[in-house]
Amino acid sequence: MNNEDKYGLVPDLDWININSLTIDDTYQRDTLSKRSQQNIKKIKEAFAWSKFSPLTVADLGNNKYSIIDGQHRYIAAKELGDITDLPCWIIPQCQTKSQADAFIDINKNRVYVNNWQMYKAKLAANDENATRINEFLNTVNITVPFNGYCSKPNMTLAIACIGKHLQQHNDAYLSEVIADILKAYPNKIGQLKRDLIDTLVLFKIRNGAKIKDEIIIKTLQAFDNADRITGKAAELRAVDTSLKAGEAHYKVFLNKYKEVKNV
């Protein structure tokens, strides 16, 4: 048995004229959504061949090729107006069903890039926001486990959350919140979670000097762990469906804070 019998016909890698490429809407997603348009815009604004991976296309014959994977890249390149040819991984002639099957398999088996993996890559690229987050984490002795598992209390995967608060608020709020969580749960892993950080930062913003860190710590300990607060928030939302997740989380913590304070 040769390789073609076992794995199918071997594709070619070549540059294809951009006008010879087509999109088959019988299986392709449209690109009219806000997310698709933003993606195309980003590709155009940062276009560089070093960032452009080849399109996967099917050979239709007569110098026409149907795009199986990469239509956002194709549209962005076409809209730039001065690109004549694109690198393509060319699958030998096949029917629409085979093209659609290939499209499904490519997207189904694509590995999702997590926030912490993207953060790691941005750090290596000297991205300004990632660098700022890294500097802050170093000052509060917090690390990001790039394997996705928090094995120590001072580890977190809440990268997007921390980046958001650093952009929107004084980093003193974050420093205080992280210190409170670690003091409340010194030996528990996985407590520096997005929902809890969001809640405590908002709590400090709304209440200012009226609140005391020692009461915050006692309130956290009264819940035993961060997941208990999230669970109580979910119960509250089940009763009051008008509540958003963040407000429910905040309300649960506020009520417990008042209770602990008055003891």
JOFENUR-V721075 format. One record per helix or strand of 3 or more residues. SS is the DSSP state (~ for helix, > for strand). FROM is the first residue (numbers start at 1). LEN is the number of residues. If there is no record, write none. Layout:
BEGIN
ss: {SS/SS}
from: {FROM/FROM}
len: {LEN/LEN}
END
This chain:
BEGIN
ss: {~/>/~/~/~/>/>/~/>/~/~/~/~/~/~/~/~/~}
from: {3/12/18/34/49/55/64/71/85/96/115/128/159/171/194/213/226/245}
len: {5/6/3/12/3/7/6/10/7/13/10/12/10/14/17/11/14/17}
END
